[in-house]
């Protein structure tokens, strides 16, 4: 699936309010947005559609091989994608939200001095541990068993690999820049997880592993847009990565804002990269502070 959804800027900027942190470092920029939960209403339907567009690709993968035009899943009881993603553990849903927020920010607010980034697909459709878990969930629900998705025993490991990839493409269809995204979404800020996220961004070279996953994903779609993306990615994978510029991005979403000291605006360092990030690449740090993180997760993923 090639993603097309975009959000109207006025309600988006009213919901996620840019805190206007000055940019002084040559290779590093921190931007912070604070949620105004009461302003979500005018954006709600658009935001749900934006999220569901990516989830539909995951549903397609879950259903692959189980349906055709003559036997659609009209009966939810036999749909392998039933209860996706609503019945997954909240930690997994927060992970999906973190990845989506990183993509949302890059697409709507730009990154590394450019506003023309594109993200053809999100990569949580490769979260196989949760898809295997979903089979068990559906079986238990079908059998009438009680099920609490947020019980500790229902947690599953996060997906390995890149959390997101954004690209800039020139008029000839050649990828000129790639932005690798690492995403974290936590109820409470955690310095150890923050450090781990920066260390993960340094792994690998100019050809991120997620490119191969995107190429595989796009083979399932026969639209002209999917074919154009696949050709651009194949060219990048074979030799274009040698000349394309790689940049890094961190999406750090937290369920609260700093309180002390009073002058502190962000959990992430505002003026220079985290000490754990020692590589010489452009780093876009994007922090999202939520007034009501649980409610946003429920609205976007559980139909609240």
PyMOL commands that set and color helices and strands:
alter all, ss='L'
color gray80, all
select helices_A, chain A and resi 9-15+37-39+41-63+76-78+90-109+123-126+128-142+152-154+191-201+210-218+224-238+240-242+293-301
alter helices_A, ss='H'
color red, helices_A
select strands_A, chain A and resi 16-18+28-35+164-169+175-186+245-254+283-289
alter strands_A, ss='S'
color yellow, strands_A
deselect
rebuild
show_as cartoon
